[in-house]
Amino acid sequence: MGSHACVELLDHGYEVIVVDDYANSTPHVFARVERIAGRFVGAVYELDIRDRRALSAVFDRHPVDAVMHFAAHKSVSGSVESPVEYYDTNVGGTTALLSTMHEHGVHRLVFSSSCSVYGDAGADPLDESTPAGPTNPYAASKWACEQILADVCRRRPEYTVLCLRYFNPAGAHPSGLLGEDPQSAPDNLMPHVAQVALGHRKQLQVFGGDYPTPDGTAVRDYIHVMDTVEAHRVALDHLVDAPGMRVFNLGLGQGSSVLDVVGVFSEASAKPIPYEVGPRRPGDVATLVADASAVTRAWGWRPTRTLVDICRDAWHFQRLNPHGYAGAARRPNSKL
Ligand code: WQD
């Protein structure tokens, strides 16, 4: 997500400073970001945002107008296995960032929240007023961050915060140069399906075939990563519209089951995707689909790419980079 956002921002004339600990990413992306955008990312610092001293040094060095905060763990099953790590990184990272921003007089933030905060809210499209009910530690960590941000905004009128509740971002940059390269076994559906199509995995394990959905598999609202980062760039333009915190769903507004994704990906890749239906994954819910109309009403923006585009672009990246970014050119980190 971060690398795609860099391209989007550079393409629109922004200066970009990146901070990343590469926990689930790689510095190899930057040479490619620069190849696509034809411009350099201003600086790249390897650090954990919980390291307040190092983070503060970055803010000392660069004037910052606004922050896009993508730094978090994002696996539902990982969070069930390691809840403390999830709260520590996702919530602790956010509080460390907020206090550093505060010390440096930076008060504009676009925050990556998640549809998972809605929990098991039912099969109808969910608008932003749906009560939260997180069902796993990942979702609870994102909901905790939203509450912290709301408290900060209530107390301090100088803050403007946009929480973007992503549904299921997937896909890749259409060039095939940027995409998802999980640093350990992929947890998310799309990279898993891509690796099965490539032949790196024998089959897809479908988590649950007994959900109350049309084909029994879980339904999600997949949104193209390029639409997602476009929304972030548009959000920057709208940060100043109103003080305080605002929350928007980022989804296509269309539900697709696991088997829908398998079918569309198989067609996009012209490869069979063998699968086996197994038990449900702890923490999962049956259906999460966005009522995505609020962001369109507010900003006149809507996602335009479909599940077919998502699968085509994810496959294009995977086919051109069967081993991810391994072996790609690397740009050195900036030194503090
Ligand atoms: C999708 C569906 C699985 C893998 C995500 C992100 C999270 C957040 C919310 C933004 C589920 C099923 C998966 C596999 C499968 N988004 N599946 N076999 O759980 O909806 O959570 O959305 O913040 O970041 O993680 O996404 O891609 O893991 O799963 O059957 O091997 O595919 O059970 O129903 P999920 P996902």
Residues whose N, C-alpha, C, O or C-beta is under 5 A from the ligand:
A	BS01	WQD	K74 S75 V76 S113 S114 C115 S116 Y166 F167 N168 D187 N188 L189 M190 H192 Q205 V206 F207 A218 R220 V258 R281 D284
